[in-house]
Amino acid sequence: MAAPIAHGVKQLAVLGAGQMGLGIAFVAALRAKVPVLLHDRSPEQVQKGLALMDKLLAKDVAKGRIQQGDATEARDRVQVVNGVPAFRDADMVIEAVSENLQLKQTIFADLAKELSPSVILATNTSSISVTKIAASAVPPGVAPASAEGQKSAERVVGLHFFNPVPVMKLVELIPALQTSDSTLARARSFAIACGKEVTVSKDVPGFVSNALLMPFINEAIMWLEKGVATREDIDTTLRLGMNHPMGPLQLADFIGLDTCLAIQQTLYAGTGDSKYRPSVLLERMVDAQWYGKKNGKGFYEYDT
Ligand code: 3HC
């Protein structure tokens, strides 16, 4: 059997320092031992993320999982930078911004403009078509179907991490229509170096993970809406009756209600299947800007 292709990532760049981006930077720096350039347009978000990283490293030292020296080295591998031009020396970029197609398309066009075609461009999207994102990863004036356009798009891949990234053992790998075998193999090898198991899903709306998870969460919200049971009884039923670590409403708060809604809208628009139609209650909660754990109010209340 041929030896697996090495990831060859000597410098990673992560775009977005929210709960996913920060988690990805953390496992890359600590487990894959790769230097990370981290950028987020919000300096407050970066500071919040770095503080969380310090806390997680200190906890791992206190629990005897790593030595203080490993923690210091991991922390030193993460360098905050200002914008995509500072990613010039990266071999791989992982985009982890919010679940918005237009935003991702703008970012990938910018990455293709600024970076060499040899740089792997991964998206942590949870539901959006990786093929659509790859089609935007072409330099200005280049048609996606041209030879140059295809060459540029073949280094795009979906690399879907799970929250909380330091804890969850899975990465879902999603090849776009344009993704080359070498890109896929290198992305897989990188996820393994980060300590993850890898599954592969075709580029269908929501991939395997969210196409199965989101109808479950949405159904739980509809049952709450209908008054079938209280929030606690719905969650406790799934937690204790089925041994889920969290009930579906608690999990929705944990993922972020805005993110759940965005994923469900992508699933519904991409399939036309009514089983994916977001519940009115979820839409209203997002209208009210109740986003769950991240801003203190969702199905439950949290300290922020
Ligand atoms: N970041 C890093 N580590 C975290 C964390 C976070 N946000 N939250 C908890 N942890 C760590 C804790 O520090 C603790 O680590 P330790 O073992 O070293 O002490 C460990 O997780 C367990 O935490 P707790 O003891 O505080 O609490 P629990 O035992 O209840 O576990 C949990 C917390 C791991 C979050 C668990 O409740 C769980 O697995 N929940 C389900 C999570 C899940 O399903 N995630 C996937 C969401 S879907 C997704 O991400 C896809 C996207 O596209 C939507």
Boltz pocket constraint, residues with backbone or C-beta under 6 A from the ligand:
constraints:
  - pocket:
      binder: B
      contacts: [[A, 56], [A, 59], [A, 63], [A, 124], [A, 125], [A, 126], [A, 161], [A, 162], [A, 163], [A, 164], [A, 165], [A, 166], [A, 167], [A, 168], [A, 209], [A, 210], [A, 245], [A, 246], [A, 251], [A, 255], [A, 259]]
      max_distance: 6.0
